[in-house]
Amino acid sequence: MNEVRALGFVTLAALLASCASTSNPSQADREIAAVSSLKHQYSGLVMGFDVRPADTLIVSLDLQQYIETDDQTIAAMKRDGLARWRSAWSAAHPHEHGTIHVRFIDFIGRKVATESTKV
């Protein structure tokens, strides 16, 4: 009986945690939302985002599309990604300084490119 009761408490705690996280987006969620327009601007190339650790934006790319994209577009995507991440990071961390990074990866997590800047 105690096992059933414990399972009920664990389930209730998980349910409450999931409700809390959907109504109150995390700092990383807000930062990702600030750069998400890259996914639309570079449709088919930029597939998704993650923030790990707090100073690094991970941008997932479609590797085949990356290979087929011209050098000017790739350079523009890297510049745009870094500029938008810098703006989002600065807004989320006012008065903080450091070096922030954008890491571009393929679908299995291999590094394709990186960009960094001081804030």
N, C-alpha and C positions, 0 to 999 in steps of 0.2 A: 504494500500500500504506500509506503514511504517513497518507493521508486516512482510510482504513478504521480504522486503529489509533487515530487522534485521535477519530473518531466513537465508537469503542468506549469510550474513556476518558470522553468527554462523557456518553454514555449511562449508564455506571457511576456517575459523579459525581452525575448527576440522580437515579438510583435510590437511591443512598445518602442524598442530601439529603431525598428524599421519605420514606424510612423514618425518618430521624432526626426529622423534623418531626411525624410521626404519633405517635411514642412519647414525645416531649417537647413538650407544647403550649407555644406562645409565651405571653408575658405578655398580649398582646392576646386570645389565645384564652381564657385563664383569666378575663380581665375580662368578655369577652362571655358566657362561661358563667355568670358571676355575675348578669348582667342578663337572661338568656334566658327567665326565667319571665314576663317582660312579654309575650312572644310568646303564651304560653298564656293569661295573664290577659286580654289584649286580642286574642283570637283573631279573625282576619279583618282586623284593623286594623294591628297590628304584624307586619311581614313578615320583618324581618331586621336585622342589626347589623353595624357595622364600627367600628374604632377608627382614627381618622386626624385629626390627629396624636395623640400620646400623651395629650393632655388633652381630646380631643373624641370623644364617642360619637355615631356616626351611626346613627339609627333609621330604617329604611325603612318607609314606610306605604303601605297601599292607599288611594289618594286618594279613590276613590269611597266607600269605607267611612268615611273620615275626614269627608267632606262630610255623610254620612248620620248620623253619631254625634252625640249630644246634647252640649251644651257642658260639662255637669258631668263626663261621662265623659272628654272630651278634656282638661279641666283635671286630672282625677285621673291620667290617663295621663302627662301632662307632669310632674306632681309625683312620681309613682312612678318614672318614668324617671330623673329627676334624683336622687332619693334613693338609688336602687339604684346608679346610676353613681358617686355620691359615695362610697358605702360600698365598692364594688369598687375604685375608684381609690385611696382611702385605704389599703385593705388591700394593694394592690400597690405603693404608693409611701409606705411609712411615713416619718414625720417630714418629708415634703415639703409645701410650701405653694404655692398658686397659685389660679388661677381655672380651673375645669373647665366644659365645655360639653356640652350635648346638642343635637344638630341633627337635626330631624325632616325627612325628605325624601320626595318622591314617587318613582315608579318610574323617572323619568329624571334624578333628582338635583336637582330644583328644591327649594329650601328652602321648607318649609311652616311651620315654627315653630322657635324656639330657646329654650333655657333655660340659665342659667349660675348658678354659685355659687362662693364662695370656699371653699377647703379649707385 
